[in-house]
Amino acid sequence: MVEFVSIFLVVITTIIVIRVVYVISQSSKPVRNTSQKPLSTLVVLGSGGHTAEMINLLSVMQKDWFAPRYYIAAATDNMSLQKARVFEGILDDKGADGSQFMQIYRSREVGQSYITSVGTTLLALGHALWLMVKIRPHVILCNGPGTCIPICAIAFIFKVLGIRWSYIFYVESIARVKRLSLSGLLLYKLHMADQLFVQWPQLQKQYPQARYVGRLM
C-alpha cells in the first residue's frame, strides 16, 4: 500500500511538473486572437496612479476586441472603481458593451504585520478563486497593484490544471525606471505572465524576458 501511494505521488508530481513546463513554454509565445471574437477581459485596478495609468491604457486599446470588461479593485479602494465607472460611462454613450465592477480582499494592507497577512492572503486567494470561476476571463490585464497577484496565481493554476487558459498581460508602471515593482518581479520570476511589458529600455535590459514597448502613458 505504501509503495502504491509513493508511485502515485511520483506520477502526479511528474504530470504537474510537465504541465507547468508546458504552460511556461506556451506563455512565452506571441498571443493571437484567431477566433476574431471579443475576449472577455478582467482589468485589475489599484490605488494611486495605477488606475489612472490603466484608464489611459484602455483608452488607446481596441475596446471592442476586449469585451465585456470586468473591473476588480481592492475592497477598500472605492475610488478606483468610481474612475472605471466614469470611463465606461463615456464608452456607453458610444455603444460600448456593458461592464461589471467588483472588489476583492487585499492580501496585505499597508502597515499590516506579515504574521497576520498569512490569513488575509489565504482569504484573498479564496476570493480570487471564486471570482475566476465566476468570470472565466480570456484576458487578465494588470499594471502593478498587489491585488493582481492572487488573481494571476489562480489563473496560472487553472492553466496547469487545464481548467481555463487566461492570458495574463502585465504592463509595468511608467514610474518604474530601473527596477520592477514587487508584483512585476513576482510575475517575472515565476513566469506567470504571458507578456510582461516595460516602458523604459534600461528596465528591459535588466529584465531581458520583458518586452519594451515605449511609453504608453
DARA-V640400 format. One line per field, one symbol per residue. phi: phi as a letter, one per 20 degrees, with the letter a starting at -180 (. if undefined). psi: psi as a letter, one per 30 degrees, with the letter a starting at -180 (. if undefined). burial: I if it has 16 or more other C-alpha atoms within 10 Angstrom, else O. Layout:
phi = ???
psi = ???
burial = ???
This chain:
phi = .ffffffffffffffffffffffffffeegeceffmegdfcededbfmegfffffffffdefffedbfddeccffedffffffffffffffgfdnfffccccccfffbffnfffffffffffffffffffffffelffcddbbpffgffgffffffffffemebddfddddfgffeedcffffffffffeleefbcdcdcffffffcfefdecmeee
psi = eeeeeeeeeeeeeeeeeeeeeeeeeefflkkkiffglkjkkjjklllbfeeeeeeeeefglifffiklkjkkllfgifeeeeeeeeefeeeefggllkllkllkkkeklkfklfeffeeeeeeeeeeeeeeeeeehlekkklgekfffeeeeeeeeeeeefgekjkkjkkjkkffjefklleeeeeeeefhfkekjklgkefeeefifflkkgajf.
burial = OOOOOOOOOOOOOOOOOOIIOOIIOOIOOOOOOOOOOOIIIIIIIIIOOIIIIIIOOOOOOOIOOIIIIIIIIIOOIOOIIOOIIOOIOOOOOOOOOOIOOOIIIIIIOOOOOOOOOOOIIOIIIIIIIOIIOOOIIIIIIIIIIIIIIIIIIIIIIIIIOOOIIIIIIIIIIIOOIOOIIOIIIOIIOOIIIIIIIIIIIOIIOOIOOIIIOOOOO
